[in-house]
Amino acid sequence: FRRNPAGDDRIVCTIHNTSPAQCKIYRCVAVRVYSGDTMVGYITGMGALHSNDSGLRALYESCVSDLPASDEERDSWLSGFFKTHGYRTE
């Protein structure tokens, strides 16, 4: 992945020129998690956390059993959850 050359915050796939159906369903990045101005992790469309930040990983693990089933509800819920613990999300 790389940053979009248009300069916005989207991440561009370096494998496919267009989005295959499975990618549209998967959504590589659904929620980005920031500590201050630094991105410390992200949640994929399947709900998995990708992060090297041990504090963020522990926080995610503490809530994973409470996550809503639907993608939209889950993404919104996680954003609120992380915000209450001092993180910013996009």
Secondary structure as UniProt FT lines:
FT   STRAND          2..3
FT   TURN            5..6
FT   STRAND          11..12
FT   HELIX           21..26
FT   STRAND          31..35
FT   TURN            36..37
FT   STRAND          38..43
FT   TURN            45..46
FT   STRAND          49..50
FT   HELIX           54..63
FT   HELIX           64..66
FT   HELIX           71..84
FT   TURN            85..86
FT   STRAND          88..89
//
